[in-house]
């Protein structure tokens, strides 16, 4: 009996979480230079630091 109750509770939690996550969806497309998220253009700017390729002095200058 306890195992069945635990399984039902587990399945309920899975269904609840999947339903909650599905409500946070967005319409995302791509044009020639930006992402379009829910009809608004967003330009993503990113950077990376390759720690093995930089010196410790250079890293401190790059980090905020």
N, C-alpha and C positions, 0 to 999 in steps of 0.2 A: 504494500500500500504506500509506504513512504517513497519508494523508488518511482512509482507512478506519479505521485504528487510533485516530486522534484522534476520529473520529465515534463509534466504539463506546465509547471511554472517556468522552466527553462524555455520551452517553446513559446510561451506567452511573451517572455522578455524579448526573444529573437524577433517575433512578429512586431512587437511594439517598436523596437529600435529600428527595424527596417522601414516601417511606416513613417517614423519620425525623420529619418534620414532622407527619405524620398521627397519630403515636403521642402527640402532645401536645395532643390535643383535649379539650375539656371540655363538659359539658352545661350550657348557659346558657339561663335563662328569665327572665321578668320578672313580678313580682307588682305590687301596687298602689303600693309605695313603695321597692322595692329589687330589685337583681339577685339571682338565685339561681344560684350557680355550684357545680356538683356537689353540690347539696342544701344548701348553706350560703348564708344571706342576706348580701349585701354591700351596704352603702350607699356610694355614690360621692359624694364631696364635691369640687367643683372650683371654680376661680376663674380669672380672667383679668385681665391688666393691658393696657389699650389705650394703648400708649406715645404715639401721636400726640395722645391726649386728656388726657394727664397732664403735669404739669410735672416737671422734673428733681428738684426738692425733694420732691415727692410720691412719686416712684418710689423714692427711697432709703428712705423711711419704709415702703413696702410690701414691699420685697424683704428676704429674711432675711439 
